[in-house]
C-alpha cells in the first residue's frame, strides 16, 4: 500500500523538528507522540539528523518514511521488523511488494546468531563483547529483535564516545521504572480474569511512555543548563 502524500511541506531549511513532524502526522495518526517517534528511530525506521545541540531534525524523506511505516502499522497490523525489512529493500533499490498482511501468529519470531547480529547492526565484535561483559546485553546463542534495536543504538552512541559501560546504569534505571509500572498495575495483575490482564497489558506501555517523557525532560533540562 502506497503511503499518502504528506500534508504541508517542510520549512525552507528542508528540516522539521519533532513538534513539526507531529503537527503533520497526528491528523492521520492521533495516537502518535514524541516518544513513539523516538521509538521508531531506535527501531531503525527513520534516522533524523541532529543539530549541534542534539535536537532531532527530520527531512521530507523522513516524513514520508514515517507516514509509510505508520500506515502499514495501522492498516495492516504489521510488526516493525517486517516494516523495517520492507524499507531496507526500498533503500537497497529493490522493488519489493508492499507487505499487506500480518504474518502467522504461530510463526517463530526471528532470532539472530552472533554473526547475523553483527552484520545487521553494523556493530564490531568488541562493542558486542563490551555490551555483554557490562550486562547491557545478555549473552545467548541467538538474539531477538529487541537486541538488534539495542545494539543499533549502542553503535550510534559509540560513534560519540559513549560506551556500553557508560549506559549500564540506564539498564538499572529501566529495571526500577519497570518496578514502578508493576507497582502501579499491581491491583490488575493480582486479578485472575483475562480482562484485567488485558487491561494491564494496555496500560503498561502507556505508563512506560509517560516515564520516558519525564526522563527525557530531565535530560533535556540538564543539557540546556549545561549549554547555557
mmCIF file of the C-alpha atoms, coordinates in Angstrom:
data_MODEL
# 
_entry.id   MODEL 
# 
loop_
_atom_site.group_PDB 
_atom_site.id 
_atom_site.type_symbol 
_atom_site.label_atom_id 
_atom_site.label_alt_id 
_atom_site.label_comp_id 
_atom_site.label_asym_id 
_atom_site.label_entity_id 
_atom_site.label_seq_id 
_atom_site.pdbx_PDB_ins_code 
_atom_site.Cartn_x 
_atom_site.Cartn_y 
_atom_site.Cartn_z 
_atom_site.occupancy 
_atom_site.B_iso_or_equiv 
_atom_site.pdbx_formal_charge 
_atom_site.auth_seq_id 
_atom_site.auth_comp_id 
_atom_site.auth_asym_id 
_atom_site.auth_atom_id 
_atom_site.pdbx_PDB_model_num 
ATOM 1   C CA . UNK A 1 1   ? 0.000  0.000   0.000  1.00 0.00 ? 1   UNK A CA 1 
ATOM 2   C CA . UNK A 1 2   ? 1.476  3.317   -1.045 1.00 0.00 ? 2   UNK A CA 1 
ATOM 3   C CA . UNK A 1 3   ? 1.829  5.972   1.606  1.00 0.00 ? 3   UNK A CA 1 
ATOM 4   C CA . UNK A 1 4   ? -0.415 9.004   1.340  1.00 0.00 ? 4   UNK A CA 1 
ATOM 5   C CA . UNK A 1 5   ? 1.304  12.293  0.383  1.00 0.00 ? 5   UNK A CA 1 
ATOM 6   C CA . UNK A 1 6   ? 2.458  14.426  3.278  1.00 0.00 ? 6   UNK A CA 1 
ATOM 7   C CA . UNK A 1 7   ? 0.246  17.284  4.395  1.00 0.00 ? 7   UNK A CA 1 
ATOM 8   C CA . UNK A 1 8   ? 2.083  20.537  4.035  1.00 0.00 ? 8   UNK A CA 1 
ATOM 9   C CA . UNK A 1 9   ? 5.709  20.982  3.107  1.00 0.00 ? 9   UNK A CA 1 
ATOM 10  C CA . UNK A 1 10  ? 8.807  21.296  5.311  1.00 0.00 ? 10  UNK A CA 1 
ATOM 11  C CA . UNK A 1 11  ? 10.203 24.668  6.226  1.00 0.00 ? 11  UNK A CA 1 
ATOM 12  C CA . UNK A 1 12  ? 12.602 26.465  3.903  1.00 0.00 ? 12  UNK A CA 1 
ATOM 13  C CA . UNK A 1 13  ? 15.544 24.739  5.524  1.00 0.00 ? 13  UNK A CA 1 
ATOM 14  C CA . UNK A 1 14  ? 14.037 21.421  4.498  1.00 0.00 ? 14  UNK A CA 1 
ATOM 15  C CA . UNK A 1 15  ? 14.198 20.125  8.061  1.00 0.00 ? 15  UNK A CA 1 
ATOM 16  C CA . UNK A 1 16  ? 11.482 19.692  10.668 1.00 0.00 ? 16  UNK A CA 1 
ATOM 17  C CA . UNK A 1 17  ? 11.523 19.480  14.444 1.00 0.00 ? 17  UNK A CA 1 
ATOM 18  C CA . UNK A 1 18  ? 9.708  16.712  16.318 1.00 0.00 ? 18  UNK A CA 1 
ATOM 19  C CA . UNK A 1 19  ? 6.865  19.142  17.004 1.00 0.00 ? 19  UNK A CA 1 
ATOM 20  C CA . UNK A 1 20  ? 6.519  19.991  13.316 1.00 0.00 ? 20  UNK A CA 1 
ATOM 21  C CA . UNK A 1 21  ? 6.527  16.305  12.364 1.00 0.00 ? 21  UNK A CA 1 
ATOM 22  C CA . UNK A 1 22  ? 3.798  15.634  14.930 1.00 0.00 ? 22  UNK A CA 1 
ATOM 23  C CA . UNK A 1 23  ? 1.747  18.543  13.564 1.00 0.00 ? 23  UNK A CA 1 
ATOM 24  C CA . UNK A 1 24  ? 1.841  17.000  10.086 1.00 0.00 ? 24  UNK A CA 1 
ATOM 25  C CA . UNK A 1 25  ? 1.215  13.396  11.094 1.00 0.00 ? 25  UNK A CA 1 
ATOM 26  C CA . UNK A 1 26  ? -1.183 13.491  14.043 1.00 0.00 ? 26  UNK A CA 1 
ATOM 27  C CA . UNK A 1 27  ? -4.227 14.406  11.880 1.00 0.00 ? 27  UNK A CA 1 
ATOM 28  C CA . UNK A 1 28  ? -3.906 10.911  10.386 1.00 0.00 ? 28  UNK A CA 1 
ATOM 29  C CA . UNK A 1 29  ? -2.307 9.218   13.405 1.00 0.00 ? 29  UNK A CA 1 
ATOM 30  C CA . UNK A 1 30  ? -3.841 10.782  16.549 1.00 0.00 ? 30  UNK A CA 1 
ATOM 31  C CA . UNK A 1 31  ? -2.037 8.419   18.930 1.00 0.00 ? 31  UNK A CA 1 
ATOM 32  C CA . UNK A 1 32  ? 1.392  9.479   17.688 1.00 0.00 ? 32  UNK A CA 1 
ATOM 33  C CA . UNK A 1 33  ? 3.634  11.047  20.353 1.00 0.00 ? 33  UNK A CA 1 
ATOM 34  C CA . UNK A 1 34  ? 7.211  12.273  20.567 1.00 0.00 ? 34  UNK A CA 1 
ATOM 35  C CA . UNK A 1 35  ? 8.026  9.102   22.496 1.00 0.00 ? 35  UNK A CA 1 
ATOM 36  C CA . UNK A 1 36  ? 6.702  6.998   19.623 1.00 0.00 ? 36  UNK A CA 1 
ATOM 37  C CA . UNK A 1 37  ? 8.825  8.966   17.153 1.00 0.00 ? 37  UNK A CA 1 
ATOM 38  C CA . UNK A 1 38  ? 11.926 8.327   19.249 1.00 0.00 ? 38  UNK A CA 1 
ATOM 39  C CA . UNK A 1 39  ? 10.966 4.654   19.480 1.00 0.00 ? 39  UNK A CA 1 
ATOM 40  C CA . UNK A 1 40  ? 10.669 4.433   15.680 1.00 0.00 ? 40  UNK A CA 1 
ATOM 41  C CA . UNK A 1 41  ? 14.131 5.962   15.425 1.00 0.00 ? 41  UNK A CA 1 
ATOM 42  C CA . UNK A 1 42  ? 15.576 3.358   17.806 1.00 0.00 ? 42  UNK A CA 1 
ATOM 43  C CA . UNK A 1 43  ? 13.864 0.633   15.766 1.00 0.00 ? 43  UNK A CA 1 
ATOM 44  C CA . UNK A 1 44  ? 15.676 1.794   12.637 1.00 0.00 ? 44  UNK A CA 1 
ATOM 45  C CA . UNK A 1 45  ? 12.568 3.061   10.832 1.00 0.00 ? 45  UNK A CA 1 
ATOM 46  C CA . UNK A 1 46  ? 13.946 6.571   10.450 1.00 0.00 ? 46  UNK A CA 1 
ATOM 47  C CA . UNK A 1 47  ? 17.282 8.274   11.116 1.00 0.00 ? 47  UNK A CA 1 
ATOM 48  C CA . UNK A 1 48  ? 16.877 12.020  11.651 1.00 0.00 ? 48  UNK A CA 1 
ATOM 49  C CA . UNK A 1 49  ? 19.897 14.277  11.653 1.00 0.00 ? 49  UNK A CA 1 
ATOM 50  C CA . UNK A 1 50  ? 20.991 16.071  14.811 1.00 0.00 ? 50  UNK A CA 1 
ATOM 51  C CA . UNK A 1 51  ? 21.867 19.693  15.389 1.00 0.00 ? 51  UNK A CA 1 
ATOM 52  C CA . UNK A 1 52  ? 24.982 20.640  17.318 1.00 0.00 ? 52  UNK A CA 1 
ATOM 53  C CA . UNK A 1 53  ? 22.735 20.906  20.389 1.00 0.00 ? 53  UNK A CA 1 
ATOM 54  C CA . UNK A 1 54  ? 21.459 17.379  19.872 1.00 0.00 ? 54  UNK A CA 1 
ATOM 55  C CA . UNK A 1 55  ? 17.970 18.243  18.617 1.00 0.00 ? 55  UNK A CA 1 
ATOM 56  C CA . UNK A 1 56  ? 16.433 15.884  16.062 1.00 0.00 ? 56  UNK A CA 1 
ATOM 57  C CA . UNK A 1 57  ? 15.706 17.282  12.608 1.00 0.00 ? 57  UNK A CA 1 
ATOM 58  C CA . UNK A 1 58  ? 13.617 15.375  10.062 1.00 0.00 ? 58  UNK A CA 1 
ATOM 59  C CA . UNK A 1 59  ? 13.795 15.734  6.285  1.00 0.00 ? 59  UNK A CA 1 
ATOM 60  C CA . UNK A 1 60  ? 10.885 15.486  3.856  1.00 0.00 ? 60  UNK A CA 1 
ATOM 61  C CA . UNK A 1 61  ? 12.050 11.938  3.078  1.00 0.00 ? 61  UNK A CA 1 
ATOM 62  C CA . UNK A 1 62  ? 11.981 11.109  6.803  1.00 0.00 ? 62  UNK A CA 1 
ATOM 63  C CA . UNK A 1 63  ? 8.423  12.423  6.994  1.00 0.00 ? 63  UNK A CA 1 
ATOM 64  C CA . UNK A 1 64  ? 7.249  10.228  4.115  1.00 0.00 ? 64  UNK A CA 1 
ATOM 65  C CA . UNK A 1 65  ? 9.081  7.232   5.563  1.00 0.00 ? 65  UNK A CA 1 
ATOM 66  C CA . UNK A 1 66  ? 7.311  7.722   8.896  1.00 0.00 ? 66  UNK A CA 1 
ATOM 67  C CA . UNK A 1 67  ? 3.962  8.101   7.180  1.00 0.00 ? 67  UNK A CA 1 
ATOM 68  C CA . UNK A 1 68  ? 4.516  4.868   5.267  1.00 0.00 ? 68  UNK A CA 1 
ATOM 69  C CA . UNK A 1 69  ? 5.574  2.935   8.375  1.00 0.00 ? 69  UNK A CA 1 
ATOM 70  C CA . UNK A 1 70  ? 2.665  4.238   10.443 1.00 0.00 ? 70  UNK A CA 1 
ATOM 71  C CA . UNK A 1 71  ? 0.209  3.458   7.649  1.00 0.00 ? 71  UNK A CA 1 
ATOM 72  C CA . UNK A 1 72  ? 1.443  -0.123  7.367  1.00 0.00 ? 72  UNK A CA 1 
ATOM 73  C CA . UNK A 1 73  ? 1.228  -0.484  11.139 1.00 0.00 ? 73  UNK A CA 1 
ATOM 74  C CA . UNK A 1 74  ? -2.275 0.959   11.391 1.00 0.00 ? 74  UNK A CA 1 
ATOM 75  C CA . UNK A 1 75  ? -3.903 -0.589  8.331  1.00 0.00 ? 75  UNK A CA 1 
ATOM 76  C CA . UNK A 1 76  ? -2.226 -3.990  8.286  1.00 0.00 ? 76  UNK A CA 1 
ATOM 77  C CA . UNK A 1 77  ? -1.115 -4.520  11.911 1.00 0.00 ? 77  UNK A CA 1 
ATOM 78  C CA . UNK A 1 78  ? 2.413  -5.261  10.738 1.00 0.00 ? 78  UNK A CA 1 
ATOM 79  C CA . UNK A 1 79  ? 5.266  -5.571  13.251 1.00 0.00 ? 79  UNK A CA 1 
ATOM 80  C CA . UNK A 1 80  ? 8.077  -3.055  12.941 1.00 0.00 ? 80  UNK A CA 1 
ATOM 81  C CA . UNK A 1 81  ? 10.551 -5.794  11.980 1.00 0.00 ? 81  UNK A CA 1 
ATOM 82  C CA . UNK A 1 82  ? 8.539  -6.523  8.820  1.00 0.00 ? 82  UNK A CA 1 
ATOM 83  C CA . UNK A 1 83  ? 8.187  -2.819  8.035  1.00 0.00 ? 83  UNK A CA 1 
ATOM 84  C CA . UNK A 1 84  ? 11.916 -2.235  8.604  1.00 0.00 ? 84  UNK A CA 1 
ATOM 85  C CA . UNK A 1 85  ? 12.837 -5.076  6.228  1.00 0.00 ? 85  UNK A CA 1 
ATOM 86  C CA . UNK A 1 86  ? 10.491 -3.660  3.596  1.00 0.00 ? 86  UNK A CA 1 
ATOM 87  C CA . UNK A 1 87  ? 12.044 -0.194  3.911  1.00 0.00 ? 87  UNK A CA 1 
ATOM 88  C CA . UNK A 1 88  ? 15.534 -1.712  3.766  1.00 0.00 ? 88  UNK A CA 1 
ATOM 89  C CA . UNK A 1 89  ? 14.625 -3.368  0.450  1.00 0.00 ? 89  UNK A CA 1 
ATOM 90  C CA . UNK A 1 90  ? 13.460 0.003   -0.874 1.00 0.00 ? 90  UNK A CA 1 
ATOM 91  C CA . UNK A 1 91  ? 16.691 1.634   0.336  1.00 0.00 ? 91  UNK A CA 1 
ATOM 92  C CA . UNK A 1 92  ? 18.706 -1.038  -1.492 1.00 0.00 ? 92  UNK A CA 1 
ATOM 93  C CA . UNK A 1 93  ? 16.994 -0.172  -4.770 1.00 0.00 ? 93  UNK A CA 1 
ATOM 94  C CA . UNK A 1 94  ? 14.870 -3.301  -4.879 1.00 0.00 ? 94  UNK A CA 1 
ATOM 95  C CA . UNK A 1 95  ? 11.188 -3.223  -5.750 1.00 0.00 ? 95  UNK A CA 1 
ATOM 96  C CA . UNK A 1 96  ? 9.504  -5.383  -3.099 1.00 0.00 ? 96  UNK A CA 1 
ATOM 97  C CA . UNK A 1 97  ? 5.766  -5.906  -2.994 1.00 0.00 ? 97  UNK A CA 1 
ATOM 98  C CA . UNK A 1 98  ? 4.315  -3.867  -0.108 1.00 0.00 ? 98  UNK A CA 1 
ATOM 99  C CA . UNK A 1 99  ? 3.559  -6.125  2.867  1.00 0.00 ? 99  UNK A CA 1 
ATOM 100 C CA . UNK A 1 100 ? -0.204 -6.190  3.332  1.00 0.00 ? 100 UNK A CA 1 
ATOM 101 C CA . UNK A 1 101 ? -0.954 -8.908  5.870  1.00 0.00 ? 101 UNK A CA 1 
ATOM 102 C CA . UNK A 1 102 ? 0.016  -9.889  9.358  1.00 0.00 ? 102 UNK A CA 1 
ATOM 103 C CA . UNK A 1 103 ? 2.396  -12.865 9.488  1.00 0.00 ? 103 UNK A CA 1 
ATOM 104 C CA . UNK A 1 104 ? 1.023  -16.015 11.050 1.00 0.00 ? 104 UNK A CA 1 
ATOM 105 C CA . UNK A 1 105 ? 0.749  -15.687 14.812 1.00 0.00 ? 105 UNK A CA 1 
ATOM 106 C CA . UNK A 1 106 ? 2.180  -19.179 15.069 1.00 0.00 ? 106 UNK A CA 1 
ATOM 107 C CA . UNK A 1 107 ? 5.355  -18.239 13.220 1.00 0.00 ? 107 UNK A CA 1 
ATOM 108 C CA . UNK A 1 108 ? 8.548  -18.352 15.249 1.00 0.00 ? 108 UNK A CA 1 
ATOM 109 C CA . UNK A 1 109 ? 9.930  -14.842 15.902 1.00 0.00 ? 109 UNK A CA 1 
ATOM 110 C CA . UNK A 1 110 ? 13.153 -14.112 14.051 1.00 0.00 ? 110 UNK A CA 1 
ATOM 111 C CA . UNK A 1 111 ? 16.325 -14.680 16.040 1.00 0.00 ? 111 UNK A CA 1 
ATOM 112 C CA . UNK A 1 112 ? 19.868 -13.741 15.067 1.00 0.00 ? 112 UNK A CA 1 
ATOM 113 C CA . UNK A 1 113 ? 23.104 -15.647 15.505 1.00 0.00 ? 113 UNK A CA 1 
ATOM 114 C CA . UNK A 1 114 ? 26.082 -13.611 16.693 1.00 0.00 ? 114 UNK A CA 1 
ATOM 115 C CA . UNK A 1 115 ? 27.431 -13.126 13.163 1.00 0.00 ? 115 UNK A CA 1 
ATOM 116 C CA . UNK A 1 116 ? 23.964 -12.134 11.899 1.00 0.00 ? 116 UNK A CA 1 
ATOM 117 C CA . UNK A 1 117 ? 23.541 -9.710  14.790 1.00 0.00 ? 117 UNK A CA 1 
ATOM 118 C CA . UNK A 1 118 ? 26.838 -8.003  13.968 1.00 0.00 ? 118 UNK A CA 1 
ATOM 119 C CA . UNK A 1 119 ? 26.074 -7.864  10.239 1.00 0.00 ? 119 UNK A CA 1 
ATOM 120 C CA . UNK A 1 120 ? 22.551 -6.488  10.742 1.00 0.00 ? 120 UNK A CA 1 
ATOM 121 C CA . UNK A 1 121 ? 23.545 -3.764  13.206 1.00 0.00 ? 121 UNK A CA 1 
ATOM 122 C CA . UNK A 1 122 ? 26.957 -2.830  11.828 1.00 0.00 ? 122 UNK A CA 1 
ATOM 123 C CA . UNK A 1 123 ? 28.496 -3.392  15.261 1.00 0.00 ? 123 UNK A CA 1 
ATOM 124 C CA . UNK A 1 124 ? 32.058 -4.524  15.733 1.00 0.00 ? 124 UNK A CA 1 
ATOM 125 C CA . UNK A 1 125 ? 32.800 -7.708  17.728 1.00 0.00 ? 125 UNK A CA 1 
ATOM 126 C CA . UNK A 1 126 ? 34.440 -5.723  20.538 1.00 0.00 ? 126 UNK A CA 1 
ATOM 127 C CA . UNK A 1 127 ? 31.396 -3.492  21.005 1.00 0.00 ? 127 UNK A CA 1 
ATOM 128 C CA . UNK A 1 128 ? 29.172 -6.545  21.394 1.00 0.00 ? 128 UNK A CA 1 
ATOM 129 C CA . UNK A 1 129 ? 31.674 -8.143  23.769 1.00 0.00 ? 129 UNK A CA 1 
ATOM 130 C CA . UNK A 1 130 ? 31.734 -4.963  25.863 1.00 0.00 ? 130 UNK A CA 1 
ATOM 131 C CA . UNK A 1 131 ? 27.933 -4.815  25.934 1.00 0.00 ? 131 UNK A CA 1 
ATOM 132 C CA . UNK A 1 132 ? 27.801 -8.409  27.153 1.00 0.00 ? 132 UNK A CA 1 
ATOM 133 C CA . UNK A 1 133 ? 30.563 -8.039  29.731 1.00 0.00 ? 133 UNK A CA 1 
ATOM 134 C CA . UNK A 1 134 ? 28.901 -4.958  31.256 1.00 0.00 ? 134 UNK A CA 1 
ATOM 135 C CA . UNK A 1 135 ? 25.488 -6.635  31.412 1.00 0.00 ? 135 UNK A CA 1 
ATOM 136 C CA . UNK A 1 136 ? 23.861 -4.301  28.900 1.00 0.00 ? 136 UNK A CA 1 
ATOM 137 C CA . UNK A 1 137 ? 23.183 -7.304  26.628 1.00 0.00 ? 137 UNK A CA 1 
ATOM 138 C CA . UNK A 1 138 ? 22.718 -10.844 27.910 1.00 0.00 ? 138 UNK A CA 1 
ATOM 139 C CA . UNK A 1 139 ? 24.883 -13.422 26.130 1.00 0.00 ? 139 UNK A CA 1 
ATOM 140 C CA . UNK A 1 140 ? 22.952 -16.060 24.175 1.00 0.00 ? 140 UNK A CA 1 
ATOM 141 C CA . UNK A 1 141 ? 23.315 -18.440 21.248 1.00 0.00 ? 141 UNK A CA 1 
ATOM 142 C CA . UNK A 1 142 ? 20.783 -16.343 19.315 1.00 0.00 ? 142 UNK A CA 1 
ATOM 143 C CA . UNK A 1 143 ? 19.265 -12.912 19.864 1.00 0.00 ? 143 UNK A CA 1 
ATOM 144 C CA . UNK A 1 144 ? 15.744 -11.429 19.409 1.00 0.00 ? 144 UNK A CA 1 
ATOM 145 C CA . UNK A 1 145 ? 14.736 -8.279  17.530 1.00 0.00 ? 145 UNK A CA 1 
ATOM 146 C CA . UNK A 1 146 ? 14.925 -6.266  20.749 1.00 0.00 ? 146 UNK A CA 1 
ATOM 147 C CA . UNK A 1 147 ? 18.661 -6.939  20.967 1.00 0.00 ? 147 UNK A CA 1 
ATOM 148 C CA . UNK A 1 148 ? 19.060 -5.831  17.349 1.00 0.00 ? 148 UNK A CA 1 
ATOM 149 C CA . UNK A 1 149 ? 17.454 -2.484  18.217 1.00 0.00 ? 149 UNK A CA 1 
ATOM 150 C CA . UNK A 1 150 ? 19.558 -2.119  21.353 1.00 0.00 ? 150 UNK A CA 1 
ATOM 151 C CA . UNK A 1 151 ? 22.829 -2.880  19.588 1.00 0.00 ? 151 UNK A CA 1 
ATOM 152 C CA . UNK A 1 152 ? 21.973 -0.440  16.783 1.00 0.00 ? 152 UNK A CA 1 
ATOM 153 C CA . UNK A 1 153 ? 21.584 2.250   19.412 1.00 0.00 ? 153 UNK A CA 1 
ATOM 154 C CA . UNK A 1 154 ? 24.868 1.293   21.063 1.00 0.00 ? 154 UNK A CA 1 
ATOM 155 C CA . UNK A 1 155 ? 26.593 1.598   17.674 1.00 0.00 ? 155 UNK A CA 1 
ATOM 156 C CA . UNK A 1 156 ? 25.222 5.136   17.275 1.00 0.00 ? 156 UNK A CA 1 
ATOM 157 C CA . UNK A 1 157 ? 26.295 6.101   20.801 1.00 0.00 ? 157 UNK A CA 1 
ATOM 158 C CA . UNK A 1 158 ? 29.749 4.581   20.343 1.00 0.00 ? 158 UNK A CA 1 
ATOM 159 C CA . UNK A 1 159 ? 30.418 6.992   17.479 1.00 0.00 ? 159 UNK A CA 1 
ATOM 160 C CA . UNK A 1 160 ? 30.280 9.780   20.065 1.00 0.00 ? 160 UNK A CA 1 
ATOM 161 C CA . UNK A 1 161 ? 32.446 8.029   22.638 1.00 0.00 ? 161 UNK A CA 1 
ATOM 162 C CA . UNK A 1 162 ? 29.565 6.688   24.746 1.00 0.00 ? 162 UNK A CA 1 
ATOM 163 C CA . UNK A 1 163 ? 30.453 3.085   25.503 1.00 0.00 ? 163 UNK A CA 1 
ATOM 164 C CA . UNK A 1 164 ? 28.316 0.219   26.882 1.00 0.00 ? 164 UNK A CA 1 
ATOM 165 C CA . UNK A 1 165 ? 29.850 0.670   30.327 1.00 0.00 ? 165 UNK A CA 1 
ATOM 166 C CA . UNK A 1 166 ? 28.529 4.231   30.341 1.00 0.00 ? 166 UNK A CA 1 
ATOM 167 C CA . UNK A 1 167 ? 24.921 3.130   29.786 1.00 0.00 ? 167 UNK A CA 1 
ATOM 168 C CA . UNK A 1 168 ? 24.914 0.243   32.249 1.00 0.00 ? 168 UNK A CA 1 
ATOM 169 C CA . UNK A 1 169 ? 23.200 2.497   34.793 1.00 0.00 ? 169 UNK A CA 1 
ATOM 170 C CA . UNK A 1 170 ? 20.411 3.143   32.267 1.00 0.00 ? 170 UNK A CA 1 
ATOM 171 C CA . UNK A 1 171 ? 19.544 -0.544  32.322 1.00 0.00 ? 171 UNK A CA 1 
ATOM 172 C CA . UNK A 1 172 ? 19.414 -0.457  36.106 1.00 0.00 ? 172 UNK A CA 1 
ATOM 173 C CA . UNK A 1 173 ? 17.196 2.621   35.910 1.00 0.00 ? 173 UNK A CA 1 
ATOM 174 C CA . UNK A 1 174 ? 14.937 0.824   33.430 1.00 0.00 ? 174 UNK A CA 1 
ATOM 175 C CA . UNK A 1 175 ? 14.527 -2.034  35.881 1.00 0.00 ? 175 UNK A CA 1 
ATOM 176 C CA . UNK A 1 176 ? 13.447 0.468   38.540 1.00 0.00 ? 176 UNK A CA 1 
ATOM 177 C CA . UNK A 1 177 ? 10.965 2.047   36.139 1.00 0.00 ? 177 UNK A CA 1 
ATOM 178 C CA . UNK A 1 178 ? 9.554  -1.383  35.307 1.00 0.00 ? 178 UNK A CA 1 
ATOM 179 C CA . UNK A 1 179 ? 9.114  -1.961  39.033 1.00 0.00 ? 179 UNK A CA 1 
ATOM 180 C CA . UNK A 1 180 ? 7.180  1.329   39.248 1.00 0.00 ? 180 UNK A CA 1 
ATOM 181 C CA . UNK A 1 181 ? 4.878  0.214   36.440 1.00 0.00 ? 181 UNK A CA 1 
ATOM 182 C CA . UNK A 1 182 ? 4.391  -3.174  38.085 1.00 0.00 ? 182 UNK A CA 1 
ATOM 183 C CA . UNK A 1 183 ? 3.519  -1.480  41.375 1.00 0.00 ? 183 UNK A CA 1 
ATOM 184 C CA . UNK A 1 184 ? 1.019  0.835   39.676 1.00 0.00 ? 184 UNK A CA 1 
ATOM 185 C CA . UNK A 1 185 ? -0.669 -2.130  37.985 1.00 0.00 ? 185 UNK A CA 1 
ATOM 186 C CA . UNK A 1 186 ? -0.462 -4.493  40.952 1.00 0.00 ? 186 UNK A CA 1 
ATOM 187 C CA . UNK A 1 187 ? -4.223 -4.465  41.565 1.00 0.00 ? 187 UNK A CA 1 
ATOM 188 C CA . UNK A 1 188 ? -4.912 -5.535  37.986 1.00 0.00 ? 188 UNK A CA 1 
ATOM 189 C CA . UNK A 1 189 ? -2.084 -8.060  37.943 1.00 0.00 ? 189 UNK A CA 1 
ATOM 190 C CA . UNK A 1 190 ? -3.430 -9.786  41.066 1.00 0.00 ? 190 UNK A CA 1 
ATOM 191 C CA . UNK A 1 191 ? -6.791 -10.442 39.445 1.00 0.00 ? 191 UNK A CA 1 
ATOM 192 C CA . UNK A 1 192 ? -7.133 -13.838 37.747 1.00 0.00 ? 192 UNK A CA 1 
ATOM 193 C CA . UNK A 1 193 ? -9.542 -12.768 34.984 1.00 0.00 ? 193 UNK A CA 1 
ATOM 194 C CA . UNK A 1 194 ? -8.335 -12.294 31.422 1.00 0.00 ? 194 UNK A CA 1 
ATOM 195 C CA . UNK A 1 195 ? -9.907 -8.835  31.121 1.00 0.00 ? 195 UNK A CA 1 
ATOM 196 C CA . UNK A 1 196 ? -7.777 -7.470  33.958 1.00 0.00 ? 196 UNK A CA 1 
ATOM 197 C CA . UNK A 1 197 ? -4.613 -8.928  32.443 1.00 0.00 ? 197 UNK A CA 1 
ATOM 198 C CA . UNK A 1 198 ? -5.526 -7.441  29.081 1.00 0.00 ? 198 UNK A CA 1 
ATOM 199 C CA . UNK A 1 199 ? -6.101 -4.038  30.678 1.00 0.00 ? 199 UNK A CA 1 
ATOM 200 C CA . UNK A 1 200 ? -2.712 -4.262  32.388 1.00 0.00 ? 200 UNK A CA 1 
ATOM 201 C CA . UNK A 1 201 ? -1.129 -5.078  29.025 1.00 0.00 ? 201 UNK A CA 1 
ATOM 202 C CA . UNK A 1 202 ? -2.703 -1.947  27.560 1.00 0.00 ? 202 UNK A CA 1 
ATOM 203 C CA . UNK A 1 203 ? -1.689 0.329   30.415 1.00 0.00 ? 203 UNK A CA 1 
ATOM 204 C CA . UNK A 1 204 ? 1.897  -0.874  30.861 1.00 0.00 ? 204 UNK A CA 1 
ATOM 205 C CA . UNK A 1 205 ? 3.264  0.626   27.596 1.00 0.00 ? 205 UNK A CA 1 
ATOM 206 C CA . UNK A 1 206 ? 1.345  3.843   28.256 1.00 0.00 ? 206 UNK A CA 1 
ATOM 207 C CA . UNK A 1 207 ? 2.857  4.226   31.725 1.00 0.00 ? 207 UNK A CA 1 
ATOM 208 C CA . UNK A 1 208 ? 6.291  3.365   30.355 1.00 0.00 ? 208 UNK A CA 1 
ATOM 209 C CA . UNK A 1 209 ? 5.899  6.089   27.715 1.00 0.00 ? 209 UNK A CA 1 
ATOM 210 C CA . UNK A 1 210 ? 4.976  8.647   30.369 1.00 0.00 ? 210 UNK A CA 1 
ATOM 211 C CA . UNK A 1 211 ? 8.045  7.710   32.424 1.00 0.00 ? 211 UNK A CA 1 
ATOM 212 C CA . UNK A 1 212 ? 10.123 8.016   29.259 1.00 0.00 ? 212 UNK A CA 1 
ATOM 213 C CA . UNK A 1 213 ? 8.731  11.518  28.747 1.00 0.00 ? 213 UNK A CA 1 
ATOM 214 C CA . UNK A 1 214 ? 9.716  12.504  32.298 1.00 0.00 ? 214 UNK A CA 1 
ATOM 215 C CA . UNK A 1 215 ? 13.219 11.115  31.845 1.00 0.00 ? 215 UNK A CA 1 
ATOM 216 C CA . UNK A 1 216 ? 13.607 12.904  28.505 1.00 0.00 ? 216 UNK A CA 1 
ATOM 217 C CA . UNK A 1 217 ? 12.524 16.191  30.058 1.00 0.00 ? 217 UNK A CA 1 
ATOM 218 C CA . UNK A 1 218 ? 15.016 15.769  32.891 1.00 0.00 ? 218 UNK A CA 1 
ATOM 219 C CA . UNK A 1 219 ? 17.818 15.042  30.411 1.00 0.00 ? 219 UNK A CA 1 
ATOM 220 C CA . UNK A 1 220 ? 16.848 17.968  28.182 1.00 0.00 ? 220 UNK A CA 1 
ATOM 221 C CA . UNK A 1 221 ? 16.747 20.296  31.204 1.00 0.00 ? 221 UNK A CA 1 
ATOM 222 C CA . UNK A 1 222 ? 20.204 19.134  32.272 1.00 0.00 ? 222 UNK A CA 1 
ATOM 223 C CA . UNK A 1 223 ? 21.572 19.631  28.750 1.00 0.00 ? 223 UNK A CA 1 
ATOM 224 C CA . UNK A 1 224 ? 20.031 23.092  28.498 1.00 0.00 ? 224 UNK A CA 1 
ATOM 225 C CA . UNK A 1 225 ? 21.681 24.055  31.781 1.00 0.00 ? 225 UNK A CA 1 
ATOM 226 C CA . UNK A 1 226 ? 24.974 22.636  30.520 1.00 0.00 ? 226 UNK A CA 1 
ATOM 227 C CA . UNK A 1 227 ? 24.804 24.701  27.335 1.00 0.00 ? 227 UNK A CA 1 
ATOM 228 C CA . UNK A 1 228 ? 23.604 27.912  28.971 1.00 0.00 ? 228 UNK A CA 1 
# 
